[in-house]
Amino acid sequence: MKIWVPSDAVADVLSELPGVECAVFHRDVPEPPGIEDVEVWVPPLVVVSDVPGILARMRSLRLLQTVTAGVDPYRPHLPEGVVLCNARGVHDAGTAEWAAGAMIAVVREFPEFAGAQRRGAWTYRHTGALADSTVLIVGYGSIGGALERRLAGFEVEIVRVARSARDSEYGPVHGMDELPGLLPEADVVVLLVPSTPATARMVDAGFLARMKDGAVLVNAARGGVVDTGALVAELEAGRLRAALDVTDPEPLPEGHPLWSAPGVLITPHVAGSTPASGRRTLKLIRAQISRHLRGEPLDNIITDAY
């Protein structure tokens, strides 16, 4: 069985499986030969160019296993009969840690103090705190649960929102239809929604206007979930603050107004880029390919938009 994998590390963990032939393919290496015989494709973290063209030439493809939770680069172009699976769960720890750290950094004004340190300036003042605040998690899934566990000791109230209302092990989850009424009460709004047509620019001027003065928007989802122009306007007005691991456009070009907007912390899409995520990705891929070889049911099969 021919498999295209994103790295030598993935090829190594699959090397002992019977009948498996791996070729490494990512943006920095030429396309391997034999694309028409590839049965399983594990694309790299950084999306390669011409995904529609690649999938169209993979005439033997039976399984596409991503190393990300998001599948939006692949789902619209998937050939009929190909099973699509994501990497739900492997980036929970890293992304939840980033979201917790980023909100603390913005609320406690760490970026401003870091700038003062570089200038050699002692800028004593009071700051905000997470204690006694309300954290609204929009897109409450496995990462949302991981974030809630990490915030358990910070004396905050967690409000959970998902596509539809349900109960969770930590408490009730509100439906997305309730979100407009919940936004004005939140001190921190964390975005963890998938990238779908329904979530494209869901955080528009109206969404942002409902957030309370001084609130923090934390985006660990996808850049396209937020209307960048509307967010820049709120940041420049000094009414809202933000922590962004993802942006639209991405990468964020030099000179973009987001770089110089006040009250924003920007990281270059690194929330899930941790050793823990790497170890868990390798474990998931080996388990999935083993199941595929044995004809057993796979985990994380995408049957809808996500």
C-alpha positions as CSV (number, residue, x, y, z in Angstrom):
1,M,0.0,0.0,0.0
2,K,1.5,3.3,-1.1
3,I,1.2,6.2,1.4
4,W,2.3,9.8,1.1
5,V,3.3,11.2,4.5
6,P,4.4,14.7,5.6
7,S,7.7,13.8,7.3
8,D,10.4,11.2,7.9
9,A,9.1,10.9,11.5
10,V,5.7,9.7,10.2
11,A,7.4,7.3,7.7
12,D,9.4,5.9,10.6
13,V,6.4,5.0,12.8
14,L,4.8,3.3,9.8
15,S,7.9,1.4,8.7
16,E,7.1,-1.8,10.6
17,L,3.5,-2.1,9.3
18,P,3.2,-4.9,6.7
19,G,3.0,-4.0,3.1
20,V,3.3,-0.2,3.6
21,E,5.4,1.9,1.2
22,C,5.9,5.5,2.4
23,A,7.0,8.6,0.4
24,V,7.5,12.0,2.0
25,F,5.7,14.9,0.4
26,H,5.5,18.5,1.5
27,R,6.0,22.0,0.1
28,D,9.8,21.8,0.2
29,V,10.2,18.5,-1.7
30,P,9.4,17.5,-5.2
31,E,6.2,15.5,-5.8
32,P,7.1,11.7,-5.5
33,P,6.4,9.4,-8.4
34,G,3.4,7.2,-8.6
35,I,0.7,9.6,-7.5
36,E,-2.0,7.5,-9.3
37,D,-1.2,4.5,-6.9
38,V,-1.4,6.4,-3.6
39,E,-4.0,4.8,-1.4
40,V,-3.5,6.9,1.7
41,W,-2.5,10.5,1.9
42,V,-1.4,12.2,5.2
43,P,-0.9,15.9,4.1
44,P,1.5,18.2,5.9
45,L,0.6,20.8,8.4
46,V,1.4,23.6,5.9
47,V,-1.0,23.0,3.0
48,V,0.7,22.2,-0.3
49,S,-0.2,24.0,-3.5
50,D,-2.9,22.8,-5.9
51,V,-4.8,20.5,-3.5
52,P,-7.7,20.0,-6.0
53,G,-5.2,19.0,-8.8
54,I,-3.4,16.6,-6.5
55,L,-6.6,14.9,-5.3
56,A,-7.9,14.6,-8.9
57,R,-4.8,12.7,-9.9
58,M,-4.9,10.3,-6.9
59,R,-7.1,7.7,-8.6
60,S,-6.4,5.0,-6.0
61,L,-6.9,7.2,-3.0
62,R,-9.1,5.6,-0.3
63,L,-8.2,7.5,2.9
64,L,-7.1,11.1,3.6
65,Q,-5.9,11.6,7.1
66,T,-5.1,15.2,8.1
67,V,-2.7,16.2,10.9
68,T,-5.0,19.1,11.8
69,A,-8.5,19.3,13.3
70,G,-9.5,21.5,10.3
71,V,-10.2,19.9,7.0
72,D,-11.4,22.9,4.9
73,P,-8.5,22.7,2.4
74,Y,-9.5,19.1,1.4
75,R,-13.2,18.5,2.1
76,P,-14.6,20.5,-0.9
77,H,-12.3,18.6,-3.4
78,L,-12.5,15.1,-2.0
79,P,-13.1,12.4,-4.7
80,E,-16.2,10.3,-4.2
81,G,-15.6,7.2,-2.1
82,V,-12.6,8.6,-0.2
83,V,-12.8,8.6,3.6
84,L,-11.7,11.9,5.3
85,C,-10.4,11.8,8.9
86,N,-9.1,14.7,10.9
87,A,-6.7,14.8,13.9
88,R,-9.2,15.7,16.5
89,G,-7.6,15.6,19.9
90,V,-3.9,15.7,19.1
91,H,-3.7,19.5,19.3
92,D,-6.0,20.0,22.3
93,A,-3.2,20.4,24.9
94,G,-1.1,22.9,22.9
95,T,-4.0,25.0,21.7
96,A,-5.6,25.1,25.1
97,E,-2.3,26.1,26.7
98,W,-1.9,28.9,24.1
99,A,-5.4,30.2,24.7
100,A,-5.0,30.3,28.4
101,G,-1.5,31.9,28.2
102,A,-2.6,34.4,25.6
103,M,-5.6,35.6,27.5
104,I,-3.5,36.0,30.7
105,A,-0.8,37.9,28.7
106,V,-3.3,40.4,27.3
107,V,-5.3,40.8,30.5
108,R,-2.1,41.3,32.6
109,E,-0.6,43.5,29.8
110,F,2.5,41.4,29.4
111,P,3.3,42.6,25.9
112,E,3.3,46.2,27.1
113,F,5.6,45.4,30.0
114,A,7.9,43.4,27.7
115,G,8.1,46.6,25.5
116,A,8.9,48.7,28.6
117,Q,11.6,46.1,29.6
118,R,13.3,46.6,26.2
119,R,13.3,50.3,26.7
120,G,14.6,49.9,30.3
121,A,11.4,51.6,31.7
122,W,9.8,50.8,35.0
123,T,6.1,51.3,34.3
124,Y,4.3,50.3,37.5
125,R,0.5,50.3,37.3
126,H,-2.5,48.1,38.1
127,T,-3.7,45.7,35.5
128,G,-6.7,43.5,34.9
129,A,-6.9,39.9,36.1
130,L,-8.7,36.7,35.1
131,A,-10.1,36.2,38.6
132,D,-13.9,36.9,38.8
133,S,-14.2,37.3,35.0
134,T,-16.4,35.5,32.6
135,V,-14.8,33.5,29.8
136,L,-17.0,32.6,26.8
137,I,-15.8,29.7,24.8
138,V,-17.4,29.8,21.3
139,G,-17.0,26.4,19.6
140,Y,-17.0,24.2,22.7
141,G,-15.5,20.8,21.7
142,S,-12.5,18.8,22.8
143,I,-10.2,21.9,22.8
144,G,-12.8,23.8,24.7
145,G,-12.9,21.1,27.3
146,A,-9.1,21.1,27.5
147,L,-9.1,24.9,28.0
148,E,-11.8,24.7,30.7
149,R,-9.6,22.2,32.6
150,R,-6.7,24.5,32.4
151,L,-8.7,27.5,33.6
152,A,-10.2,25.6,36.6
153,G,-7.9,27.2,39.1
154,F,-8.3,30.8,37.9
155,E,-11.6,31.5,39.6
156,V,-13.5,32.4,36.4
157,E,-17.0,31.6,35.2
158,I,-17.0,29.5,32.0
159,V,-19.8,30.0,29.5
160,R,-19.9,27.3,26.7
161,V,-21.3,27.7,23.2
162,A,-21.5,25.1,20.4
163,R,-23.4,24.6,17.2
164,S,-26.3,23.2,19.2
165,A,-27.2,23.1,22.9
166,R,-26.3,20.1,24.9
167,D,-25.0,19.0,28.3
168,S,-21.2,18.5,28.9
169,E,-19.3,16.9,31.8
170,Y,-18.7,20.4,33.1
171,G,-22.1,22.0,32.6
172,P,-24.6,23.2,30.0
173,V,-23.5,24.1,26.5
174,H,-25.5,26.9,24.9
175,G,-26.5,26.7,21.2
176,M,-25.1,29.2,18.7
177,D,-28.5,30.9,18.5
178,E,-28.0,32.1,22.1
179,L,-24.6,33.7,21.4
180,P,-25.7,37.3,20.7
181,G,-27.3,37.5,24.2
182,L,-24.2,36.0,25.9
183,L,-21.5,38.3,24.3
184,P,-22.2,41.4,26.3
185,E,-21.5,39.6,29.6
186,A,-18.1,38.1,28.6
187,D,-14.8,39.6,29.6
188,V,-12.9,37.1,27.4
189,V,-14.3,35.6,24.2
190,V,-12.4,32.5,22.9
191,L,-13.0,31.4,19.3
192,L,-12.5,27.6,18.7
193,V,-15.0,27.1,15.9
194,P,-14.0,25.2,12.8
195,S,-13.7,26.9,9.4
196,T,-16.9,26.3,7.5
197,P,-19.2,28.4,5.3
198,A,-21.4,29.0,8.4
199,T,-18.4,30.4,10.5
200,A,-16.8,32.6,7.7
201,R,-16.5,36.1,9.2
202,M,-19.0,35.3,11.9
203,V,-17.1,37.7,14.1
204,D,-18.2,40.8,12.2
205,A,-18.8,44.4,13.2
206,G,-22.1,43.4,14.8
207,F,-20.5,40.6,16.8
208,L,-17.7,42.8,18.1
209,A,-20.1,45.7,18.9
210,R,-22.0,43.3,21.3
211,M,-18.8,42.7,23.3
212,K,-18.3,44.8,26.4
213,D,-15.8,47.6,26.6
214,G,-12.3,46.3,27.4
215,A,-13.2,42.7,26.5
216,V,-10.5,40.4,25.0
217,L,-11.1,38.4,21.8
218,V,-8.9,35.3,21.6
219,N,-8.8,33.6,18.2
220,A,-7.3,30.1,18.2
221,A,-9.7,29.0,15.4
222,R,-9.0,30.2,11.8
223,G,-8.3,33.7,10.6
224,G,-11.3,33.8,8.3
225,V,-13.7,33.5,11.2
226,V,-13.0,37.2,12.0
227,D,-13.7,40.2,9.8
228,T,-10.2,41.7,10.1
229,G,-11.2,45.2,9.1
230,A,-13.9,45.3,11.8
231,L,-11.5,44.0,14.4
232,V,-8.8,46.6,13.5
233,A,-11.4,49.3,13.9
234,E,-12.3,48.2,17.4
235,L,-8.6,47.8,18.4
236,E,-7.7,51.2,17.0
237,A,-10.6,52.8,18.9
238,G,-9.2,51.2,22.1
239,R,-12.5,49.6,23.0
240,L,-11.4,45.9,22.6
241,R,-8.2,43.9,22.9
242,A,-7.2,40.7,21.2
243,A,-4.9,37.7,21.1
244,L,-4.6,36.1,17.7
245,D,-2.8,33.0,16.7
246,V,-4.5,33.1,13.3
247,T,-5.2,36.0,11.0
248,D,-6.8,36.9,7.7
249,P,-4.7,37.2,5.6
250,E,-2.2,34.6,6.7
251,P,0.7,34.9,6.9
252,L,0.1,38.5,8.0
253,P,2.0,40.7,5.5
254,E,4.5,43.3,6.6
255,G,2.8,46.7,7.1
256,H,-0.6,45.3,7.8
257,P,-2.5,47.5,10.3
258,L,-3.0,44.5,12.7
259,W,0.7,44.6,13.4
260,S,0.6,48.1,14.8
261,A,-2.9,48.1,16.3
262,P,-3.0,48.8,20.0
263,G,-3.9,46.0,22.5
264,V,-3.3,43.0,20.3
265,L,-0.9,40.0,20.8
266,I,-0.1,38.1,17.6
267,T,1.6,34.8,17.2
268,P,2.2,33.0,13.8
269,H,-0.2,30.1,14.0
270,V,1.9,28.2,16.6
271,A,-0.8,27.2,19.2
272,G,-0.7,23.5,18.2
273,S,3.0,23.4,17.2
274,T,4.4,21.7,20.2
275,P,6.3,18.4,21.0
276,A,3.1,17.1,22.7
277,S,1.1,17.6,19.5
278,G,3.9,15.9,17.5
279,R,3.9,12.8,19.7
280,R,0.2,12.5,19.7
281,T,0.0,13.0,15.9
282,L,2.4,10.1,15.3
283,K,0.4,7.9,17.7
284,L,-2.9,8.7,15.9
285,I,-1.5,8.2,12.4
286,R,0.0,4.8,13.3
287,A,-3.3,3.7,14.9
288,Q,-5.3,4.9,11.9
289,I,-3.2,3.2,9.3
290,S,-3.2,0.0,11.3
291,R,-7.0,0.1,11.4
292,H,-7.1,0.8,7.7
293,L,-4.9,-2.2,7.0
294,R,-7.1,-4.5,9.1
295,G,-10.3,-3.1,7.6
296,E,-11.5,-1.8,11.0
297,P,-13.5,1.3,11.6
298,L,-11.5,4.5,11.7
299,D,-11.6,7.3,14.2
300,N,-12.4,11.0,13.5
301,I,-14.3,10.4,10.3
302,I,-15.7,13.6,8.8
303,T,-19.3,13.1,7.7
304,D,-20.5,16.8,7.5
305,A,-18.8,20.2,7.4
306,Y,-16.5,18.9,10.3
